[in-house]
Amino acid sequence: MVYFLITGAISVVFILILAFKILEKSSGNERTTQLSEIIQKGAKSFLLQEYKVFFPVIFALAIFLYFIVGIKASIALLIGSAFSVLAGYFGMAIATRANARTAWAATKSLGEALSVSFSGGAVMGLTVSTLGILGLALTYYVTKDIELISYYSLGASFVALFARVGGGIYTKAADVGADIVGKTEANLPEDDPRNPAVIADNVGDNVGDVAGMGADLYESYVGSIFSAIVLGSLFFGEKGFISVVFVVIFGLLSSLVGIVTTLLRAKKSADPAKTLRFGTIFAGVLTLTATFVYSYLVNWLNIFYVVFFGVFVGLLIGLITEWYTSGKKVENLAKTSTMGPANVIISGTALGMESTFIITLLIALAVVLSYKILGLFGVALSGVGMLSTLGISLSVDAYGPIADNAGGIAQMAGLDPKVREITDSLDAVGNTTAAMGKGFAIGSAALTALALFANFSAISNVSSVDLSNPYLFLGALIGGMLPFFFSALTMHAVGDAADDMVEEIRRQIKEIPGILSGESTPDYQKCIQIATKGALKKMVLPAVLAILSPTLLYFLFGPIGVGGLLIGATVSGVMLAIFMANSGGAWDNAKKFVEEGHFGGKGSFAHKATVVGDTVGDPYKDTSGPSINILIKLMAITSIVLMTIVRG
Amino acid sequence: MVYFLITGAISVVFILILAFKILEKSSGNERTTQLSEIIQKGAKSFLLQEYKVFFPVIFALAIFLYFIVGIKASIALLIGSAFSVLAGYFGMAIATRANARTAWAATKSLGEALSVSFSGGAVMGLTVSTLGILGLALTYYVTKDIELISYYSLGASFVALFARVGGGIYTKAADVGADIVGKTEANLPEDDPRNPAVIADNVGDNVGDVAGMGADLYESYVGSIFSAIVLGSLFFGEKGFISVVFVVIFGLLSSLVGIVTTLLRAKKSADPAKTLRFGTIFAGVLTLTATFVYSYLVNWLNIFYVVFFGVFVGLLIGLITEWYTSGKKVENLAKTSTMGPANVIISGTALGMESTFIITLLIALAVVLSYKILGLFGVALSGVGMLSTLGISLSVDAYGPIADNAGGIAQMAGLDPKVREITDSLDAVGNTTAAMGKGFAIGSAALTALALFANFSAISNVSSVDLSNPYLFLGALIGGMLPFFFSALTMHAVGDAADDMVEEIRRQIKEIPGILSGESTPDYQKCIQIATKGALKKMVLPAVLAILSPTLLYFLFGPIGVGGLLIGATVSGVMLAIFMANSGGAWDNAKKFVEEGHFGGKGSFAHKATVVGDTVGDPYKDTSGPSINILIKLMAITSIVLMTIVRG
C-alpha cells in the first residue's frame, strides 16, 4: 500500500501543476468570463444541494454501521464517500473553469484549444484514479483489514448513485426542456443566449457527463481493485495482493505518460481524434509492457495474460461501440428517417439490441479465459486490467463536455464564427469518445459486478447450491426486473422535470418582454433551480431500491436468493445499458448525419424524424442507461457488506 | 390418461358441432363471400408455405433422434408437431370462415355477430386444448414412458416458434406497409379495398394473432402439463400424476361449460366485454370448485391451494395488463402527445418498463407459495392451474381477430355503416382482450419456463452447484443477451419486409391506373406473397439460435452453463416481453383515445404523435415481444431433451 501512497503523491503533484496551468490561461473577455462563472456557480450549487440530500443518508448509515460492525467500518464508509465527493467536486471545479479558457484558446488555434480542454479532462481523470487509490490506502491503514475495504467501496457506490442518477436527470431535463421550447417552438438555434434554459443545459453537461461519469468510474475502479485484492489474498496470499497493486500503479503511471504525450502532441495537432487515440493506446501498451516485465521477473506470466485480456476486451468494446454508433450503421439508420420517425425508432431500437450480441460475447470471453488461467482472482484482475488506464480514458471522456461547453460559451458570447468551428470539431470528436466511454463504463461495470459477485460467492458460504432450489431463479427474476423498473423511474423523472422546465421557459418568454429580441436577459437561475429540484427529488427512490432489495431478498430467501438477485440484475442490467447507450448514440449521430445535408438536410422531413430519435435517445443514453451501471454495482457491494455483517 | 381420451372425445364432438353451426351461417352476399375466400386462401397458402420450410427441419430432427435416442422419441416429436399443426390449421380454417359470417350476422344484431365471432374463437381455443391432451395421451400410449413426452413437447415448441415468429413478421410487415403508404401517403382509410395490401393485412391478423397465438399457448399448455406430470410422478408417484390429469380435465370441461354459457348469453348481449368476462371467470370458478372437491375427497388440499394461486395470479396479471393499457394510464400517455412523438415514445417506454414491477412480483408470489406447499411439483402445477381454462381464455383471445376481419370485410364490401359500427364495438373489446391475452401468454410462458427449468434441474444431476463457479453467471449473461438479440432480428425482419411491401404498394399505385379511383382492383396476391416471403426467409435464424445455444453452452460449460443460460434467458426475456407488450398496447390505445376527439382528435399534431407510438408498438407487441415467449420455452425444452440424451 505504500506504493499507492508514493504513486498517489506523484500524481497529486502532476494534477496540481495541470490545474494551475489551466487557471493561468486567460478566460477571455468579460462576457466569456461571466458566462463561465454562471456555469461554475450553477454546477457548484447543484453539487452542494446534492450533498445536502445524501450527506444525512451517509451519516445515518455510518452511525448504523458503527453500532453493528464497529467504528472502522463507519470510517471506511466515510472515506469512500468523502474521497469520491472530493474527486467529483475538484474535477468539476476545474472543468467548469476550463470551458471559457478553451473557447478563448480556440481564438488562437485548434491545438491550443485541444490542449486546454484535454488538460481539463485530465484533471478529472487523474483525480478520480489518484484519490481512488489514496483513499483505498488510507482505509487500509486505518482499518488494517482488507475486508473492511468493502465499506470504502460502499461509500464510493453511494456517491456514485446520487451523482449519476441526479446528474443524469438534471442534464437531460435541461437539455430536453431547452430543445422543446427553444428549437421547436421559438426557433432558436442551439446555445442561444435568449433561451432561458441555455445555462442549465451547459451546467447539465458538467454535472452529468463530468461529475456523474467520474463518480461511476470511481466506483468501478475502486470496486474492481477491492475485489481483486481480496480474492488475490485469499487464493494466492501476499503474492496475489502485491500483483494487483503493481498492475494498478503501472496503469496510473502509464496514464500520466500518455497524458503528457498527448499534451505535447496536442498543440501541433490537426486531427484531435488521432491525437487522443494515440495517447490512450500508448498508455495501454505501456501498462501491458510494464505488467509483462513484472510478471516475467516474478515468474508469474499468468498475471500478464489476464491483464492483457482485460485491456484488450476493453479496447474492443470501445471499437464495437464506435462501429455501432457511427459510419455505415448510422447511415443506414439515417436512411430510415425518410420513412418517418417510427421507422427511426424501430431501427434504432433493433440496432441497440443487436449490439448486445458481440459485446456480451466479448465480456464472456474475457471472463472465461481469465477464469481458466487464474480462477476467480483472474476474473477480478482482468477487470482491474480493463480499468487500469482509467486515468487517461476518463480524461478523454471528460474532455468532451468541456469542448461542448466551450462551444456554447463561444456562441453565447458572440465570438468569431471560426472559434465555434474549432470547438465544434472538438465537440464532434467528444461525441465519439463519449459513446466509447459509455461502452467502456458498461463493460467495466459488468466486469466489476462479476468480480464483486465472485467476492460475494466466496464469502456467502453457499458453495453448494441445489440448482432446483427455486430461490435462485426467483432472486434472478426479481433482480432482472429491477433495471427495467429503475429505468422507468429515471425516465419518468426526466419527463417530469423536462415538463416543468418547458413550462418555465414558456412563462419567461411570455412574461419577460424582449427575451426573444435579445433586449432583456432571461432568468437563467430559475431554470437551473428547476433542473436541480427535479433531479434531487427523484434520486431517493432509486437509491432506496438498490439498498433494500438485497436486504429484503436475504431475509426472504437467504444468501442463495441474493446470489440470484445479483445474477438477474447484472444480466438484464448490462443488456439494457448496452442497448440504451448504443441506440441513443446511434440516434444522436443519425441526426448529425442528416444535418450534414443528407436526405434533405436540416429542416427536412427526414431531419424531423431523426430529431425524434435523438430526443428519445437522450434519456436512454445519458440518464437511464448509465444509472443501471451503478444499480448493479451498488447492489453487489451491498450484498457483500450484508454478508460480512451477517457472518458477524 | 384414459380420462384424457374420454374428455378429448367429448370436446371433439363439441368442436365439430360448433364448427358446423358456423359453416351453416350465411357468408353474406357475393362480395363478402369473395373477400372471405381471398383471406382464406391467403392464410392457407401462408401456412402451407410455412410448413414447407419447417417440415424438412422436423423430419431431419426426427431422423437424428431416431439414431441417437430411438424410434419412440422420433414418433413423440412428430406427434407433437403434427397435432400443433393440425390445431393451427383447423382453427384458422374456421376463423377465416367465421369472419364474413360475423360481418353478415352484424347486419342483424350485435348479439348475433358476437355469437358467430366468439364461436369461431371457441373452435380455436378448444381445438388447441383438446388436441394438446389427446396428443399427450397418444404419445404416452405409444412410448409408455413419461419422460419421452419431452419430445412431444419439443415438437410442439418447434411448430410454435415458426408459427409465432413467421406469423408475427407477416402480420406486422403487412400492417405497417399498408399503413405507411395507404394512410400516410395515399390518404386511404383503414381497410380500404383500394389499398393493395389490405387483404395481406387481414390475412396477417389470422396467421399472427390466431395461428401464432394458438401455437404459442399450445406449447405452454403442453409444456406445463408435461412438467407437472413428470415432477408429480417423481415426488408423489401415481397420486401426483393423477392429480395433474384431473386438474387439466376440470379446466377443459369448465371451459366447455363457460363457452356454452357465453354463447347462450351472447345473442341477447348488449355489452360484449361483460359477457366474455363472465364466461371466463365462471369457467375459472368452476375449475377451482371441482379441484377443491377433488382435493377434499382425496384428502390432499395442497393441490387446490396451488391451482388456486395459478388461476388467481393469471387473472391478476390480466387485470394489471388491462390497467396499464387502458384508462388513466393511457390518458396520461396520450397527454404527452401534445409535446410531440418523442415524448410519447419516452413515456410509453417508461410505462412498459414500470409494468414489469408488479407482474414480476405476482409471478414470484405464485412460485414461492406453490413451492412452499408442494415443492417443485407445486411450481409446475400452479402453471397448469393458470393454463387450465385455456379453452375459454384462448377463445376470447381468438375472437378478436375474427371481429377485426369482419370489420374489414364490412368496409371493403361496402355494407351499411351500422354494420361497421357493430364490428367496431366488437373489435374494441377484442383489443382489450388481446392485451390481456398477451399478458396471460407471457405469465404462463414464465411459469412454464420455470416448470421446465425445475424439470431440467431435477434431471441434470447438478444438484450441487458452487455459486462461485462463474459458468453459471456466464451462461446467464449469454442467455440474458439472447432475447435482446432475438428481438433485434425480428424487428429488422419486420422492417425489411415492410420496406418491400411499401415499394410494392407504391409500384402498384403508379403502374396500375385507376387503383386510387377504385376503377381497377389492385393485385392483392402479390402483396400476400411479399409478406409470406419476408416472413419465411427470416424465421430460420431465430430458430437455429434457440436450438443451438443450449447445445453449445453444454459443450462449453457443462450443465451448469445451460442452467445459467435458461435463468438468464427467462429473466431478461420475461421482462422484455412484458415491457414490449404493455408499451405496445398502451400506445395503440393512446392513439385510439386521441382519435376519439381528445387533444385535437384525428389529424391533429397530437394524433400524429400517437400514430408514431402505435407504429413503434406494432412490432413490439405483435412480433418481437410474443416471439420471446417461444424462445425461452424452446430453449428450456431443448435443454431437457439434451440432458435426457446426454444421460443416455
Interface residues (C-beta under 8 A of the other chain):
Chain A: I180 T184 T336 M339 G340 P341 A342 N343 I345 I346 S347 T349 A350 L351 M353 E354 T356 F357 T360 L361 I363 A364 V367 V368 Y371 L376 V379 A446 L450 F453 A454 S457 A458 S460 V462 S463 S464 V465 D466 L467 S468 P470 L472 F473 L474 A476 L477 I478 G479 G480 M481 F484 F485 S487 A488 L489 M491 H492 V494 G495 D499 V502 I560 G563 G564 I567 G568 T570 V571 S572 V574 M575 F579 V611 V612 T615 V616 P619
Chain B: I180 T184 T336 M339 G340 P341 A342 N343 I345 I346 S347 T349 A350 L351 G352 M353 E354 T356 F357 T360 L361 I363 A364 V367 V368 Y371 L376 V379 A446 L450 F453 A454 S457 A458 S460 V462 S463 S464 V465 D466 L467 S468 P470 L472 F473 L474 A476 L477 I478 G479 G480 M481 F484 F485 S487 A488 L489 M491 H492 V494 G495 D499 V502 I560 G563 G564 I567 G568 T570 V571 S572 V574 M575 F579 V611 V612 T615 V616 P619
